């Protein structure tokens, strides 16, 4: 079964919009785990506009499933990850002012930098994943950095699926095949939802984990968080 890691950034955005501690991030993560999710994902940004660095430290004490921290490996982020030591760190090349992640790494251009960062994390027992576009060359470059996994950036698949274009899955299948040939684990995330997740899961060989936040929280407004977590788990079997 493909694991479901729930990104709780949107819950932090809701909390921060009012101030205080509602919804409580720690309690929310514990509930999501109790509902059956296999992991918790956070993506702290330098301005801490949703998840705060202190949230990462507090969650480390309470998350009992896999804990995944995503972000651009600037010095402040690297220091946070090395202090918290999550199960997995996912490296994402997002600019400080980006609303959300919008591209994968050029793993060839940034190979030397990624190798150094990944070596530091792996020496501290942290599994590493690189956010990449569905391009076999970028997947091959990720393998050369020493990363344990890739995370496929799935926005283009989601857009194609919404238009009824099932061929949008093809680049992802090819990227996954390359990853499998290199012994890289495969994660995926971005714009995956209850409508498109099952088709993606069925077509990507050896998909280990999906990280879903925005869509899952939006769907939960109508259907309830516990229901939605279990609807994803059913589709990922």
Protein Blocks (a to p, Z undefined) as FASTA:
>chain_A
ZZddddfklmmmmmmmngpjbdcfklmmmmmmmnopabdcddddfklpmbcfklmmmmmm
mmmbdcddeddddfklmmmmmmnopabdcddfbdfklmbdcbdcdfklmmmmmmmmmmmm
mmnopacdddddddfklmmmmmmnopabdcddfklmmmmmmnopaklmmmmmmmmmmmmm
nopacddeehiafklmmmmmmmmghiabdcdfklmmmmmmmnopklmmmmmmmmmZZ
